[in-house]
């Protein structure tokens, strides 16, 4: 079974641009969540989608948005990039959407660098 | 609000020895789950072990075990017979049963295994 696939692995963007990151969950998984990982803040929850609906949202500005398609694939978009958005963005999928009984499976992440 | 604190940014252990990583957390909820995740240089987060808060018995997975002290809100990870492949960043995490896949992570402990 293929794991969680995130594309691209690396991105370099300029401040003010926008970016879209993609995540393909494990086949059969309906929940996809996104995390931002930085050295200073650690991992911070961005949002979670379950069956195409955003179920939870972390404390990030509206520049961060996402969506989930009918095949459970998810995209995350960041508009008007700022230098502070440089981070590793991790996607995780799970079968039922409750991490306590349905472990998260993480992708390898997308490393975004904003210059 | 939920917080997870890992007070040891870096730890080292001799191969075949035992090491304990510390984690404390804070939540006013009574129903929650605790996890340890491992992130090797490949960047992919891997579940190491999980603990249900309502269970008093400490979880064990092969060489990995936890010491769960609910009253003290402490959740430490013990790695026995350390192996070179255990070298990684270790994250302690908490999730509530009513917030889907919103996990609260600590800032991580970097474990070095000395041959």
Boltz contact constraints between the chains, C-beta under 6 A:
constraints:
  - contact:
      token1: [A, 31]
      token2: [B, 101]
      max_distance: 6.0
  - contact:
      token1: [A, 33]
      token2: [B, 101]
      max_distance: 6.0
  - contact:
      token1: [A, 42]
      token2: [B, 105]
      max_distance: 6.0
  - contact:
      token1: [A, 42]
      token2: [B, 107]
      max_distance: 6.0
  - contact:
      token1: [A, 43]
      token2: [B, 105]
      max_distance: 6.0
  - contact:
      token1: [A, 45]
      token2: [B, 102]
      max_distance: 6.0
  - contact:
      token1: [A, 48]
      token2: [B, 100]
      max_distance: 6.0
  - contact:
      token1: [A, 48]
      token2: [B, 101]
      max_distance: 6.0
  - contact:
      token1: [A, 55]
      token2: [B, 100]
      max_distance: 6.0
  - contact:
      token1: [A, 56]
      token2: [B, 99]
      max_distance: 6.0
  - contact:
      token1: [A, 56]
      token2: [B, 100]
      max_distance: 6.0
  - contact:
      token1: [A, 56]
      token2: [B, 102]
      max_distance: 6.0
  - contact:
      token1: [A, 94]
      token2: [B, 101]
      max_distance: 6.0
  - contact:
      token1: [A, 97]
      token2: [B, 100]
      max_distance: 6.0
  - contact:
      token1: [A, 97]
      token2: [B, 101]
      max_distance: 6.0
  - contact:
      token1: [A, 99]
      token2: [B, 95]
      max_distance: 6.0
  - contact:
      token1: [A, 99]
      token2: [B, 101]
      max_distance: 6.0
  - contact:
      token1: [A, 100]
      token2: [B, 33]
      max_distance: 6.0
  - contact:
      token1: [A, 100]
      token2: [B, 97]
      max_distance: 6.0
  - contact:
      token1: [A, 103]
      token2: [B, 47]
      max_distance: 6.0
  - contact:
      token1: [A, 106]
      token2: [B, 44]
      max_distance: 6.0
  - contact:
      token1: [A, 106]
      token2: [B, 45]
      max_distance: 6.0
  - contact:
      token1: [A, 108]
      token2: [B, 43]
      max_distance: 6.0
  - contact:
      token1: [A, 108]
      token2: [B, 44]
      max_distance: 6.0
  - contact:
      token1: [A, 109]
      token2: [B, 43]
      max_distance: 6.0
